[in-house]
Amino acid sequence: MLVDSHCHLDYPEFADLDAVVQRAGAAGVGAMLTIGTELSRFPGVLAVAEAQDNIYCTVGVHPHEAGRESAGGDMVALDELLRLAEHPKVVGFGETGLDYFYERSPRPEQQQSFRIHIEAARRMQLPLIVHTRDADDDTLDILADEMKKGAFPGLIHCFSASAAFAAAAVEMGLYISVSGIVTFNKAENVREAVKDVPVERLLVETDAPYLAPVPFRGKPNEPAYTRYTAEKLAEIKQISFDELERATTDNFYRLFTKAQRPDQHKGEA
């Protein structure tokens, strides 16, 4: 099976969650990770994860929201992240990071929020989901600086950066998650960059409802379409689809240690 390692199933596009999960299963997508972007919306994210055995979630504040999400008028509280992550369905922190393209939050507040999420990931040894856009240098600088304080697991979500960025992230022990962007006609730079990423460091995702892969580009994305990204990635890596499928799924469960494979659920029944 495949795992959609990054989607937003609390969004209104997925109101009929059962149908979304059924379509995903029919396409060979056996598990999904729905991502937190605002603490104020976290109850809805958690509710989605609690509704299905094969859906897990994260808790965090997107860089777009770093200037607005607050606890008592201050930056997002580390203690709050840690408390919410105690839930068995919460398997990571984020998405967090830096977005200098839209800059919907001031850069200093994005950076501070990023570091708070990193500290949470370090303390609980749960993966950090990193969003970076037009901020590669600062993203790597912060990650490297924080790694010196103590290692933490994580991934670069929706990878669209350079081969050098990917190599630096992998050198720090991070994973690279590939989205439908890799299927876009003008994304040759992304395809070239992921060629050199070791298969044992790759995951696949949709970022649904955004970034639908070819042939659905321009339409709402959904977890079932993970397969199209995986097929393109297997082609780029020059391996069979089955090998890519096994590797990315194994990688997901190696990274997200709180998540249980569907066969584990059956074993517990």
C-alpha positions as CSV (number, residue, x, y, z in Angstrom):
1,M,0.0,0.0,0.0
2,L,0.9,3.7,-0.2
3,V,0.7,6.3,2.5
4,D,-0.4,9.9,1.8
5,S,2.0,11.6,4.2
6,H,0.5,15.1,4.0
7,C,-3.1,16.1,3.4
8,H,-5.7,18.4,4.9
9,L,-8.8,16.2,5.5
10,D,-10.4,18.7,7.8
11,Y,-11.0,21.1,4.9
12,P,-14.6,21.4,3.5
13,E,-13.6,19.6,0.3
14,F,-13.5,16.4,2.3
15,A,-16.9,16.6,4.1
16,D,-17.7,13.1,2.9
17,L,-14.7,11.5,4.6
18,D,-15.9,8.0,4.2
19,A,-16.1,8.4,0.4
20,V,-12.6,10.0,0.4
21,V,-11.2,7.0,2.3
22,Q,-12.9,4.5,0.1
23,R,-11.5,6.1,-3.0
24,A,-8.1,6.2,-1.5
25,G,-8.3,2.5,-0.6
26,A,-9.4,1.6,-4.1
27,A,-6.3,3.4,-5.4
28,G,-4.0,1.5,-3.0
29,V,-3.6,4.3,-0.5
30,G,-4.0,2.6,2.9
31,A,-3.1,5.3,5.3
32,M,-3.2,9.1,5.5
33,L,-1.7,11.9,7.7
34,T,-3.9,15.0,8.0
35,I,-1.9,18.1,9.0
36,G,-2.5,20.7,11.6
37,T,-2.1,24.4,10.5
38,E,-3.7,26.3,13.3
39,L,-4.2,25.5,17.0
40,S,-7.7,27.0,16.8
41,R,-8.6,24.4,14.2
42,F,-6.9,21.5,15.8
43,P,-10.1,19.9,17.3
44,G,-11.4,19.4,13.8
45,V,-8.1,17.9,12.6
46,L,-8.1,15.5,15.6
47,A,-11.7,14.6,14.9
48,V,-10.9,13.5,11.4
49,A,-8.0,11.3,12.7
50,E,-10.2,9.8,15.4
51,A,-12.9,8.9,12.8
52,Q,-10.8,6.4,10.9
53,D,-8.2,3.8,12.0
54,N,-6.0,4.6,9.1
55,I,-5.8,8.4,9.5
56,Y,-3.3,10.1,11.9
57,C,-2.7,13.8,12.4
58,T,-0.2,16.4,13.5
59,V,-0.5,19.5,15.6
60,G,1.1,22.8,14.7
61,V,1.0,26.3,13.3
62,H,1.6,27.0,9.6
63,P,4.1,29.8,8.9
64,H,1.2,31.8,7.4
65,E,-0.5,31.8,10.8
66,A,2.6,32.4,12.9
67,G,1.7,36.1,13.4
68,R,-1.9,35.3,14.4
69,E,-1.9,32.1,16.3
70,S,-1.1,32.9,19.9
71,A,-1.5,31.6,23.5
72,G,-2.3,34.4,25.9
73,G,-1.1,37.0,23.4
74,D,2.3,35.4,23.0
75,M,3.8,33.1,20.4
76,V,2.4,29.5,20.2
77,A,3.1,27.8,23.5
78,L,5.6,24.9,23.6
79,D,3.7,23.4,26.5
80,E,0.5,23.4,24.5
81,L,2.1,21.6,21.6
82,L,3.5,19.0,23.9
83,R,0.2,18.5,25.7
84,L,-1.8,18.0,22.5
85,A,0.8,15.6,21.1
86,E,0.2,13.2,24.0
87,H,-2.9,12.0,22.1
88,P,-2.2,8.6,20.5
89,K,-3.5,9.8,17.1
90,V,-1.1,12.8,17.1
91,V,2.2,11.6,15.5
92,G,4.1,14.7,14.7
93,F,4.5,18.5,14.8
94,G,3.6,21.0,12.1
95,E,3.4,22.0,9.5
96,T,5.8,24.7,10.5
97,G,8.7,26.4,8.8
98,L,9.2,29.6,6.7
99,D,7.3,31.1,3.8
100,Y,8.9,34.2,2.4
101,F,6.9,34.0,-0.9
102,Y,3.6,35.1,0.6
103,E,4.9,36.5,3.9
104,R,1.5,36.5,5.5
105,S,3.4,36.6,8.9
106,P,6.5,38.6,9.7
107,R,9.7,36.7,9.2
108,P,10.9,37.0,12.9
109,E,7.6,35.5,14.1
110,Q,7.8,32.7,11.6
111,Q,11.3,31.9,12.7
112,Q,10.4,31.9,16.4
113,S,7.4,29.7,15.8
114,F,9.6,27.3,13.7
115,R,12.1,27.0,16.6
116,I,9.4,26.3,19.1
117,H,8.1,23.5,17.0
118,I,11.6,22.1,16.7
119,E,12.0,22.1,20.4
120,A,8.7,20.2,20.7
121,A,9.9,17.6,18.1
122,R,13.3,17.3,20.0
123,R,11.6,16.8,23.4
124,M,9.1,14.2,22.2
125,Q,11.2,12.7,19.4
126,L,8.2,13.1,17.0
127,P,8.7,14.2,13.4
128,L,8.7,17.8,12.4
129,I,6.9,18.6,9.2
130,V,8.8,21.5,7.5
131,H,7.2,23.9,5.0
132,T,9.7,26.1,3.1
133,R,9.1,28.5,0.2
134,D,11.5,31.1,-1.0
135,A,13.3,30.6,2.3
136,D,15.8,27.8,1.7
137,D,18.9,29.4,3.2
138,D,17.1,30.5,6.4
139,T,15.4,27.1,6.7
140,L,18.6,25.2,6.5
141,D,20.4,27.6,8.8
142,I,17.7,27.2,11.5
143,L,17.6,23.4,11.1
144,A,21.4,23.1,11.3
145,D,21.5,25.5,14.3
146,E,18.8,23.6,16.1
147,M,20.4,20.2,15.3
148,K,23.5,21.3,17.3
149,K,21.3,21.6,20.4
150,G,20.0,18.0,20.0
151,A,18.8,15.8,17.1
152,F,15.1,15.6,16.1
153,P,13.3,13.6,13.4
154,G,11.5,15.4,10.5
155,L,10.8,15.8,6.8
156,I,10.8,18.5,4.2
157,H,7.2,18.5,3.0
158,C,6.1,19.2,-0.6
159,F,9.7,19.3,-1.8
160,S,10.3,21.9,-4.5
161,A,13.9,23.0,-3.7
162,S,17.3,22.3,-5.2
163,A,19.4,19.2,-5.2
164,A,21.8,20.9,-2.8
165,F,19.0,21.7,-0.4
166,A,17.8,18.1,-0.5
167,A,21.3,16.8,0.1
168,A,21.8,19.1,3.1
169,A,18.4,18.0,4.6
170,V,19.3,14.3,4.1
171,E,22.7,14.9,5.7
172,M,20.9,16.2,8.8
173,G,18.8,13.0,8.9
174,L,15.6,14.4,7.5
175,Y,13.3,12.8,4.9
176,I,12.1,14.3,1.6
177,S,8.4,14.2,0.9
178,V,7.4,14.5,-2.8
179,S,4.1,15.9,-4.0
180,G,2.2,16.1,-7.3
181,I,4.5,18.9,-8.3
182,V,6.9,16.3,-9.5
183,T,4.4,15.5,-12.3
184,F,4.1,19.1,-13.6
185,N,5.6,19.8,-17.0
186,K,7.7,22.7,-15.8
187,A,9.0,20.9,-12.7
188,E,12.1,19.4,-14.3
189,N,14.3,21.0,-11.6
190,V,12.3,19.1,-9.0
191,R,12.6,15.8,-10.9
192,E,16.4,16.3,-11.2
193,A,16.7,17.1,-7.5
194,V,14.9,14.0,-6.3
195,K,17.0,11.7,-8.5
196,D,19.8,11.9,-6.0
197,V,17.8,11.5,-2.9
198,P,18.2,8.0,-1.5
199,V,15.1,5.9,-1.8
200,E,15.2,5.2,1.9
201,R,14.7,8.9,2.6
202,L,11.7,9.4,0.3
203,L,8.0,9.8,1.1
204,V,5.0,10.7,-1.1
205,E,2.1,13.0,-0.4
206,T,-0.7,15.0,-2.0
207,D,-1.0,18.2,0.1
208,A,-4.7,17.7,-0.8
209,P,-6.8,19.6,-1.7
210,Y,-3.9,21.4,-3.3
211,L,-1.4,20.5,-6.0
212,A,-3.3,17.8,-7.8
213,P,-0.9,15.8,-10.0
214,V,-1.2,15.4,-13.7
215,P,-3.7,14.4,-15.1
216,F,-5.9,16.1,-12.5
217,R,-4.0,19.4,-12.3
218,G,-6.2,22.3,-11.7
219,K,-8.8,20.1,-9.9
220,P,-9.2,19.4,-6.2
221,N,-6.6,16.9,-5.0
222,E,-7.3,14.0,-2.8
223,P,-5.4,11.1,-1.2
224,A,-6.4,8.7,-4.0
225,Y,-4.1,10.6,-6.3
226,T,-1.0,9.8,-4.3
227,R,-0.6,6.9,-6.7
228,Y,0.2,9.3,-9.6
229,T,3.0,10.9,-7.7
230,A,4.4,7.5,-6.7
231,E,4.3,6.3,-10.3
232,K,6.2,9.3,-11.5
233,L,8.7,9.0,-8.6
234,A,9.3,5.4,-9.4
235,E,10.0,6.4,-13.0
236,I,12.5,9.1,-11.9
237,K,14.3,6.7,-9.6
238,Q,14.3,4.0,-12.2
239,I,12.8,1.4,-9.9
240,S,9.6,-0.6,-10.1
241,F,6.4,0.8,-8.7
242,D,6.2,-2.0,-6.2
243,E,9.7,-1.2,-4.9
244,L,8.9,2.5,-4.6
245,E,5.6,1.7,-2.8
246,R,7.3,-0.6,-0.3
247,A,10.1,1.8,0.4
248,T,8.0,5.0,0.9
249,T,5.6,3.1,3.1
250,D,8.4,1.6,5.2
251,N,9.9,5.1,5.4
252,F,6.7,6.6,6.7
253,Y,6.3,4.1,9.5
254,R,10.0,4.3,10.4
255,L,9.7,8.1,10.7
256,F,6.3,8.3,12.3
257,T,6.8,5.8,15.1
258,K,3.5,6.4,16.8
259,A,1.5,5.4,13.7
260,Q,0.5,1.8,13.3
261,R,0.3,-0.1,10.1
262,P,-3.1,-1.4,9.2
263,D,-1.9,-5.0,9.7
264,Q,-1.0,-4.0,13.3
265,H,-4.6,-2.9,13.9
266,K,-5.8,-6.3,12.6
267,G,-3.3,-8.0,14.9
268,E,-4.8,-6.2,17.9
269,A,-8.4,-7.0,17.0
